[in-house]
Amino acid sequence: IAARTAPTCRSISVTPASLKARKATRVRIRLTAGGRNLELAKVRLRGAGFAGTVRTDSQGRATLRIKPKRAGIMSVNAKSVAKCTRRVGVVAGATARQLTG
């Protein structure tokens, strides 16, 4: 029996890691696989009162301005090229950094 190599997990990077509800924020997304940029991939953002799609450029990057309606979790995925999903927290008021000590 020959061993199979696992398919490379394509990476989704999302900046910033958390958002504020009812505040417009620029979100940057980057798709890579094995050190290569994934160009022209369709990325879907959904949750926290927001749904939208965007395509990556030739460098595997996508930027969009979003304004989540409420607190919750927003998922970012690119099903056509990646099986991974990134989750971004959307907070109502103060961020977690402001709440810590």
Buried (B, 14 or more C-beta within 10 A) or exposed (E): EEEEEEEEEBBBEBEEEEBBBEEEBEBEBBBBBEEEBBBEBBBBBEBBBBEEEBEBEEEBBBEBEBEBEEBBEBEBBBEEBBEBEBEBBBBEEEBEEEEEE
